Amino acid sequence: MGEALLRYRMNTRPLLAHVGVSSAGTIARAGHPPPAEAIVVMRDRFGLDITKHRARLFGHHLQADLILTVDRWTTDQADSIGASGPIEMLGDFVGTGEEVEDPYGGSIREYQYTSDQLDRLVDAAIARLETDAIARDAYR
């Protein structure tokens, strides 16, 4: 859900449209489709189709300029796996310090709650990324 929302929002921002976005889980079941509840929530709330998304396992081979995680446990796991790139929890990146609960196996209401939280956090992350991009360009 976070990947789809971040990718969609970044593609609407000229300063960030070139940035690649992908997701991976530290306990993901590689190749599995998203839960039906996630598909429904993303379609109904944001008009996004995530039916083609497939889970990918996070590994040491991952290289990124920035790795955003959803909670402290995942941050610790990603760090211990040894990915190439800075790792930061999304809530810390945007200054709220909050963790995003994984709704996997939960009710549609839990997926809606998570999508609301991701919506807010993704907007804040984009604002920060845009500010950082403007600052970088000013120093060139």
Phi, psi and omega per residue, in radians:
M1 nan -0.757 -3.135
G2 -1.131 -0.741 3.126
E3 -1.039 -0.852 -3.096
A4 -1.085 -0.762 -3.119
L5 -1.177 -0.774 3.137
L6 -1.128 -0.803 3.137
R7 -1.045 -0.818 -3.130
Y8 -1.053 -0.837 -3.109
R9 -1.177 -0.661 3.137
M10 -1.173 -0.619 3.134
N11 -1.174 -0.277 3.098
T12 -1.610 -0.026 -3.124
R13 -1.943 2.006 -3.096
P14 -0.951 -0.651 -3.121
L15 -1.229 -0.348 -3.028
L16 -2.083 -0.067 -3.039
A17 -1.047 -0.414 -3.121
H18 -1.459 -0.149 -3.053
V19 -1.383 2.286 3.082
G20 -1.433 2.525 -3.140
V21 -2.331 2.293 3.014
S22 -2.633 2.815 -3.116
S23 -2.155 2.723 3.067
A24 -2.689 2.599 -3.134
G25 -2.001 2.580 3.135
T26 -1.332 -0.333 3.060
I27 -2.232 0.446 -3.104
A28 -1.157 2.605 3.014
R29 -1.685 1.634 -3.020
A30 -0.856 2.323 3.095
G31 1.562 -0.181 -3.099
H32 -1.366 2.505 3.094
P33 -1.316 2.901 3.104
P34 -1.188 2.704 3.071
P35 -1.093 2.622 -3.138
A36 -0.969 -0.655 -3.130
E37 -1.102 -0.688 3.117
A38 -1.154 -0.719 3.128
I39 -1.051 -0.830 -3.120
V40 -1.108 -0.821 -3.095
V41 -1.111 -0.784 -3.114
M42 -1.171 -0.632 3.091
R43 -1.197 -0.863 -3.052
D44 -1.247 -0.664 -3.063
R45 -1.518 -0.594 -3.009
F46 -2.201 -0.085 -3.116
G47 1.229 0.430 -3.095
L48 -1.832 2.368 3.123
D49 -1.736 1.964 -3.140
I50 -1.920 0.288 -3.071
T51 -1.106 -0.470 -3.113
K52 -1.518 -0.146 3.141
H53 -1.129 2.494 3.049
R54 -2.285 2.453 -3.128
A55 -1.109 2.546 3.118
R56 -2.320 2.451 -3.122
L57 -1.503 2.304 3.098
F58 -1.232 2.357 3.137
G59 -2.551 2.991 -3.115
H60 -1.106 -0.340 3.137
H61 -1.264 -0.281 -3.108
L62 -1.124 2.264 3.074
Q63 -2.180 2.289 -3.119
A64 -2.705 2.706 3.049
D65 -1.326 -0.437 3.119
L66 -2.714 2.295 3.079
I67 -2.024 2.026 3.119
L68 -1.809 2.262 3.121
T69 -1.926 2.941 -3.079
V70 -1.759 -0.314 3.129
D71 -2.641 2.968 -3.069
R72 -1.183 -0.642 3.127
W73 -1.054 -0.808 3.139
T74 -1.150 -0.644 3.085
T75 -1.045 -0.825 3.120
D76 -1.092 -0.734 3.127
Q77 -1.106 -0.804 3.139
A78 -1.075 -0.702 3.129
D79 -1.137 -0.729 -3.109
S80 -1.239 -0.481 3.100
I81 -1.244 -0.520 3.060
G82 1.509 0.767 3.083
A83 -1.159 2.713 3.135
S84 -1.593 1.837 3.126
G85 2.472 2.754 3.123
P86 -1.184 2.433 -3.110
I87 -2.034 2.237 3.124
E88 -2.548 2.467 3.074
M89 -1.226 2.379 -3.102
L90 -0.902 -0.798 3.135
G91 -1.072 -0.641 3.074
D92 -1.239 -0.694 -3.131
F93 -1.024 -0.652 -3.111
V94 -1.688 -0.047 3.032
G95 1.609 0.138 3.123
T96 -1.672 -0.433 -3.117
G97 1.273 0.090 -3.074
E98 -1.452 2.649 3.085
E99 -1.771 2.601 3.087
V100 -1.748 2.130 3.117
E101 -1.350 2.403 3.099
D102 -1.342 2.087 -3.115
P103 -1.444 0.024 -3.045
Y104 -0.853 2.210 3.140
G105 1.462 -0.014 -3.104
G106 -1.634 -3.036 -3.108
S107 -1.393 2.925 3.081
I108 -1.047 -0.597 3.110
R109 -1.095 -0.678 3.102
E110 -1.163 -0.659 3.073
Y111 -1.160 -0.663 3.096
Q112 -1.128 -0.759 3.111
Y113 -1.051 -0.812 3.132
T114 -1.107 -0.690 3.138
S115 -1.151 -0.638 3.071
D116 -1.102 -0.764 3.142
Q117 -1.138 -0.796 3.116
L118 -1.090 -0.685 3.113
D119 -0.980 -0.856 -3.126
R120 -1.159 -0.813 -3.107
L121 -1.192 -0.680 3.105
V122 -1.110 -0.756 3.091
D123 -1.038 -0.733 3.120
A124 -1.165 -0.680 3.118
A125 -1.132 -0.726 3.120
I126 -1.113 -0.720 3.096
A127 -1.039 -0.759 3.127
R128 -1.165 -0.768 3.135
L129 -1.078 -0.688 3.095
E130 -1.140 -0.769 3.102
T131 -1.054 -0.766 3.118
D132 -1.108 -0.694 3.138
A133 -1.148 -0.716 3.112
I134 -1.119 -0.756 3.138
A135 -1.105 -0.742 3.121
R136 -1.077 -0.760 3.141
D137 -1.133 -0.565 3.141
A138 -1.188 -0.455 -3.119
Y139 -1.620 0.007 -3.131
R140 -1.491 nan nan
